[in-house]
Amino acid sequence: MQVDQIVDKVVQEIMKRSESSKEEVKVKAPVNKACGLTEFVGTTIGDTIGLVIANVDPALHEKMNIDKKYRSIGIIGARTGAGPQILAADEAVKATNTEIIAIELARDTKGGAGHGCLIIFGAEEVSDVRRAVEVVLKELERTFGDVYANDAGHLELQYTARASYAIEKAFNAPLGKAFGLIVGAPAAIGVIMADTAVKTASVEVLAYSSPASGTSFSNEVIIAITGDSGAVRQAVIAAREIGLRLINTMAAPAESLTVPYI
């Protein structure tokens, strides 16, 4: 065998192994390590952890401003993402006998451009909040589908045909109406995405947030919209298309973190 043929064969083998490794990384599920605590429910994508407290201490209960009828709470905490968790929490509220007590956005993203989050559910029975947390952890695989990231930043798109209490709590959205969330980071891209969305379809702008207003001083622009379901979805898709074209000029192509759903 000639030297050139040997070299070619070695290179092909290396490339084959490299592609195999990529596939393994892509489909590998998040590590969910049990810790033996009754408060622990699970972990998943976005450095998200789900926890429950069956009986909140009375002193803490009062300081947290929790309705006295809710002795149990479910807790979702994440270092990466807010929209995916809020949309997942919205599905959890629809599916369980729980209430959203609080939604807070942390300046985090493990050093990235956006937020982390803290979401707290309340219920009379611990089984209800545990179920809500389980629903969130399961839904995140879907709601991270239209989050796209590269070294330059990230885009986040969310859509639901029927907003419930978590989205109302976070964005003052009308209950039962279609809702869309559009995020662009760095913020400059978010401005273009917001403008494109509103020009594309007849939607109502519920909120506009920027680094100095409505965010935790994060480098992103966020727009929340409502309206007819078809119009909201069309606006979100148009924003996604232009956002991807722009962010891809700054670094390697931004890819979905799971599987796109919009």
C-alpha positions as CSV (number, residue, x, y, z in Angstrom):
1,M,0.0,0.0,0.0
2,Q,1.4,3.4,-0.9
3,V,2.0,6.1,1.7
4,D,-0.8,8.3,0.2
5,Q,-3.3,5.5,0.5
6,I,-2.3,4.8,4.1
7,V,-2.7,8.5,5.0
8,D,-6.1,8.7,3.3
9,K,-7.3,5.6,5.2
10,V,-6.2,7.1,8.5
11,V,-7.9,10.4,7.8
12,Q,-11.1,8.6,6.8
13,E,-11.1,6.6,10.0
14,I,-10.5,9.7,12.2
15,M,-13.4,11.5,10.4
16,K,-15.7,8.5,10.9
17,R,-14.9,8.5,14.6
18,S,-15.5,12.2,14.9
19,E,-18.9,12.0,13.2
20,S,-19.8,9.1,15.6
21,S,-18.8,11.2,18.6
22,K,-20.9,14.1,17.4
23,E,-24.0,11.9,17.1
24,E,-23.5,10.5,20.6
25,V,-23.2,14.0,22.0
26,K,-26.3,15.2,20.2
27,V,-28.6,12.4,21.4
28,K,-27.2,12.0,24.9
29,A,-29.8,12.8,27.5
30,P,-29.0,15.2,30.4
31,V,-27.5,13.5,33.4
32,N,-30.1,13.1,36.1
33,K,-28.3,12.2,39.2
34,A,-30.4,11.0,42.1
35,C,-29.3,12.6,45.4
36,G,-31.5,10.7,47.9
37,L,-33.4,13.8,49.1
38,T,-37.2,13.8,49.2
39,E,-37.1,17.4,48.0
40,F,-35.4,16.4,44.7
41,V,-37.5,15.8,41.6
42,G,-35.0,15.9,38.8
43,T,-32.7,17.9,36.4
44,T,-32.7,18.5,32.7
45,I,-31.6,20.8,29.9
46,G,-30.6,24.4,30.6
47,D,-29.0,23.5,34.0
48,T,-32.6,23.2,35.2
49,I,-33.4,21.6,38.6
50,G,-36.8,20.7,40.0
51,L,-37.5,20.6,43.7
52,V,-40.5,20.4,46.1
53,I,-41.1,21.4,49.8
54,A,-44.0,19.6,51.3
55,N,-44.4,22.0,54.3
56,V,-42.8,25.4,54.0
57,D,-41.6,26.7,57.4
58,P,-44.1,29.3,58.7
59,A,-41.6,32.1,59.0
60,L,-40.4,31.6,55.5
61,H,-43.9,31.1,54.2
62,E,-44.9,34.6,55.4
63,K,-41.8,36.3,54.0
64,M,-42.3,34.7,50.6
65,N,-45.8,36.1,50.5
66,I,-47.4,32.7,49.9
67,D,-51.1,32.3,50.3
68,K,-51.7,30.5,53.6
69,K,-53.8,27.8,51.8
70,Y,-50.7,26.7,49.9
71,R,-48.5,24.8,52.3
72,S,-46.5,23.0,49.6
73,I,-44.4,24.6,46.9
74,G,-42.7,23.3,43.7
75,I,-39.5,25.0,42.6
76,I,-37.9,25.3,39.1
77,G,-34.5,26.9,39.0
78,A,-32.3,27.3,35.9
79,R,-29.0,28.9,34.9
80,T,-29.9,29.0,31.2
81,G,-33.2,30.1,29.9
82,A,-36.4,31.7,31.1
83,G,-38.8,31.5,28.2
84,P,-38.6,27.8,27.8
85,Q,-39.2,27.3,31.5
86,I,-42.1,29.8,31.6
87,L,-43.8,28.1,28.6
88,A,-43.3,24.7,30.2
89,A,-44.7,26.0,33.5
90,D,-47.7,27.3,31.6
91,E,-48.4,23.7,30.5
92,A,-47.9,22.5,34.0
93,V,-50.5,24.9,35.4
94,K,-53.0,23.7,32.7
95,A,-52.3,20.1,33.8
96,T,-52.3,20.3,37.6
97,N,-54.1,21.9,40.5
98,T,-51.4,24.5,41.2
99,E,-50.8,28.2,41.1
100,I,-47.8,30.2,40.0
101,I,-46.6,32.1,43.0
102,A,-43.5,33.8,41.5
103,I,-41.5,34.1,38.4
104,E,-38.1,35.8,38.6
105,L,-35.4,36.2,36.1
106,A,-31.7,36.0,37.2
107,R,-28.8,37.6,35.4
108,D,-27.0,34.4,34.7
109,T,-26.9,32.1,31.6
110,K,-23.6,30.9,32.9
111,G,-21.8,34.0,31.5
112,G,-23.9,34.3,28.4
113,A,-26.1,37.1,27.1
114,G,-29.4,36.2,28.8
115,H,-31.2,35.1,31.9
116,G,-31.6,32.2,34.3
117,C,-34.8,31.9,36.2
118,L,-36.7,30.9,39.4
119,I,-40.3,29.7,39.2
120,I,-42.4,28.7,42.2
121,F,-45.6,26.8,42.2
122,G,-48.0,26.6,45.1
123,A,-50.6,23.9,46.1
124,E,-52.4,22.5,49.0
125,E,-51.0,19.0,48.4
126,V,-47.3,18.2,47.8
127,S,-48.4,15.6,45.1
128,D,-49.8,18.5,43.0
129,V,-46.6,20.6,43.1
130,R,-44.5,17.5,42.4
131,R,-46.5,16.7,39.4
132,A,-46.2,20.3,38.1
133,V,-42.4,20.2,38.5
134,E,-42.4,16.8,36.6
135,V,-44.4,18.3,33.8
136,V,-42.0,21.3,33.5
137,L,-38.9,19.0,33.4
138,K,-40.5,16.9,30.6
139,E,-41.8,19.9,28.6
140,L,-38.4,21.6,28.5
141,E,-37.1,19.2,25.8
142,R,-39.8,20.7,23.6
143,T,-39.6,24.3,24.6
144,F,-35.9,24.5,24.1
145,G,-36.5,23.4,20.5
146,D,-36.6,27.0,19.1
147,V,-33.6,28.2,21.2
148,Y,-30.6,28.7,18.9
149,A,-27.1,29.4,20.1
150,N,-23.6,30.0,18.9
151,D,-20.5,31.7,20.3
152,A,-21.9,35.2,19.5
153,G,-25.2,34.9,21.3
154,H,-28.6,33.2,21.1
155,L,-32.1,33.5,19.7
156,E,-35.2,32.3,21.5
157,L,-38.7,31.8,20.1
158,Q,-41.8,30.6,21.9
159,Y,-45.4,30.1,20.9
160,T,-48.6,28.8,22.3
161,A,-52.1,28.9,20.9
162,R,-53.6,29.3,24.4
163,A,-51.8,31.2,27.2
164,S,-52.5,30.2,30.8
165,Y,-51.5,31.5,34.2
166,A,-47.7,31.3,34.0
167,I,-47.6,33.4,30.8
168,E,-50.1,35.8,32.3
169,K,-48.0,36.1,35.5
170,A,-44.7,36.7,33.5
171,F,-46.0,38.9,30.7
172,N,-49.5,40.0,31.6
173,A,-50.8,38.1,28.6
174,P,-54.6,37.6,28.0
175,L,-55.7,34.2,29.2
176,G,-56.8,31.8,26.4
177,K,-55.3,33.8,23.6
178,A,-52.3,33.0,21.4
179,F,-48.9,34.2,22.7
180,G,-45.5,34.6,21.2
181,L,-42.1,35.4,22.7
182,I,-39.2,36.7,20.7
183,V,-35.7,37.1,22.1
184,G,-32.5,38.2,20.4
185,A,-29.1,38.4,21.9
186,P,-27.0,40.4,21.4
187,A,-29.7,43.1,21.8
188,A,-29.1,44.7,18.4
189,I,-30.4,41.6,16.7
190,G,-33.4,41.5,19.0
191,V,-34.4,45.0,17.8
192,I,-34.5,43.8,14.2
193,M,-36.4,40.7,15.1
194,A,-39.0,42.7,17.1
195,D,-39.5,45.1,14.2
196,T,-39.8,42.3,11.7
197,A,-42.3,40.4,13.8
198,V,-44.7,43.4,14.2
199,K,-44.4,44.3,10.5
200,T,-45.1,40.7,9.4
201,A,-48.5,40.2,11.0
202,S,-51.3,42.0,12.8
203,V,-50.3,41.3,16.4
204,E,-50.5,43.2,19.7
205,V,-47.3,44.0,21.5
206,L,-47.6,43.2,25.2
207,A,-44.1,44.1,26.3
208,Y,-40.7,45.3,25.0
209,S,-37.6,44.7,27.1
210,S,-34.1,45.8,26.5
211,P,-30.8,45.8,28.5
212,A,-31.7,48.8,30.7
213,S,-35.5,48.2,30.9
214,G,-37.4,45.0,31.8
215,T,-34.4,42.7,31.9
216,S,-31.7,42.0,34.5
217,F,-29.4,44.2,32.4
218,S,-28.9,41.3,30.0
219,N,-27.6,41.9,26.5
220,E,-30.9,41.0,24.8
221,V,-34.1,42.5,23.5
222,I,-37.4,40.7,24.3
223,I,-40.8,41.2,22.7
224,A,-44.0,39.5,23.9
225,I,-47.0,39.5,21.5
226,T,-50.6,38.3,21.4
227,G,-53.4,38.1,18.9
228,D,-54.9,35.6,16.4
229,S,-53.0,32.3,16.6
230,G,-52.1,32.3,12.9
231,A,-50.8,35.9,13.0
232,V,-48.7,35.3,16.2
233,R,-47.1,32.1,14.8
234,Q,-46.4,33.9,11.5
235,A,-44.7,36.8,13.3
236,V,-42.6,34.5,15.4
237,I,-41.4,32.5,12.4
238,A,-40.5,35.7,10.5
239,A,-38.5,36.9,13.5
240,R,-36.7,33.6,13.7
241,E,-35.7,33.7,10.0
242,I,-34.1,37.1,10.1
243,G,-32.5,36.5,13.5
244,L,-30.8,33.4,12.3
245,R,-29.5,35.2,9.2
246,L,-28.0,37.9,11.4
247,I,-26.5,35.9,14.2
248,N,-24.9,33.5,11.7
249,T,-22.8,36.3,10.3
250,M,-21.1,36.6,13.7
251,A,-20.1,33.0,14.4
252,A,-20.7,29.4,13.4
253,P,-24.3,28.6,12.5
254,A,-26.6,28.7,15.5
255,E,-28.4,25.4,15.8
256,S,-31.5,24.4,17.8
257,L,-30.7,23.0,21.2
258,T,-33.2,20.1,20.7
259,V,-35.8,19.9,17.9
260,P,-37.7,23.0,16.6
261,Y,-41.4,22.9,17.4
262,I,-42.9,26.2,16.0
